[in-house]
């Protein structure tokens, strides 16, 4: 049986991507965090908030106490303002300080209109429908299509690496020359490269996973010559080390190669306003 013929996880019986998280999968230790988040979002945003979602390891049920982030996506009735973003950061910082279960926080803020827009249908729309777990308000997935792991989805989710690489190089150059300063860059870029490598092969692998190691193995099955690089990045995505040589290799070798191969196979992501 070829790699292309194997039935993969993450799909429903009709071959559509299944939503990967749910509140039922939240580990018990994180239940108080989720409850407090739901209550405080209403207090902070009130009628400006259309809906709120969890994503990442907490709703997938794989969160590690004291190691995992609290990741939120907030859909507002209007375009988010600077004050909205400040409020979200302040809320996340307060929860991070109060609950030892989490280590870090992040909130993505968008308007309802943008999340449902045509240009975001196979990027942010897919993210909401498949990778986000409803926490508050009306679920926008009801207004979005079902998704298959095809080339269109691959292009619109991660087909912009070439555009990102100059920004990554600036971030590396501007960071303090310490392991501590480089560590979050290694973590972020490692994860991004692994996910991009996975979505490059996703249509042929024909399935979905958010596990970094499974992503790297899927990629290695189609690109064995680059497999060890992505396997190493998967390790650093979970346990980062602030190694300058790793960052140099990401923006000087692996990243440019992956961007070029992605464009060759799937094309380039549609430009955003």
C-alpha positions, 0 to 999 in steps of 0.5 A: 500500500502506498503512502497516498492510499493509507486512510489517515486520521482527522477526517470524518466518514465523508473525508472532511476535516473533523473539528479536533477539539472540544470542551469535553476533552479539556483536562480536569486540571485546566477546567478552572482556567476555562471557567474563569476565562469564559466569565472574564471575557464577558466582563471585559468585552461585553456586547463587543464580543460576538464569540470566543474560542479555545484552540491548541493543546487545552481543548485537544486534551494534550495540555501539560500542567505548568507547560502549556499556553492558554490560546484564545480566538476572539470574534468581535462585532467590529474590527478590533481596536488597540484598546481591545488588544490591550484588554485581551493581553491584560486578561491573559496576563491576569489568568497566567498569573493566577493559574499555575496550570498555564505557562503563557497566553495568547489571544487572536482578535478579528471581526466577525466579518473578516472571519467569514470573508471570502479571502479568509475562507480557507485560512482563518475561516478554516481555523475557526471551523476545524481548529477552534473550540467554541467557548462563548457565543454563536459558533461561526462554523455554522456559516463556513463550508466543510473542508478537505485536506486539499491543495487549496487549503494547503496554499491558503493556510501556509503558502506565505512563508516566502513573505514571512522570512524577511520579517523572521530575519529582522526579528533574529537580528534585533533579538538580544544575543542570549539564549534566553532571548532566542528561545521563544524565536526557536519555539515559534519558528520551529512550530511554524516550519513543521506545520508548513512542512506538514501542510505541504504534504497534507493533500497526499497524506490525506488527513490532519494532525496537530501533533508536531512529531506526527506532522514531521513524520508525515513530511519525512515520508514524502521528503526523506532528504529533509526529514531529519531537519523537520524531526529536529524542529518538532523537538525544538517546537516543544522543548526549545533551546536558544541556539543561534545556529538553529535560527540561522539554518531556519532562515538560510536553508530550511525556510527558503527551500520550504517556501520554494517547494511550497510555491512549486507544489501549491502556489502562493497564498492570496494577498490580504488587504 
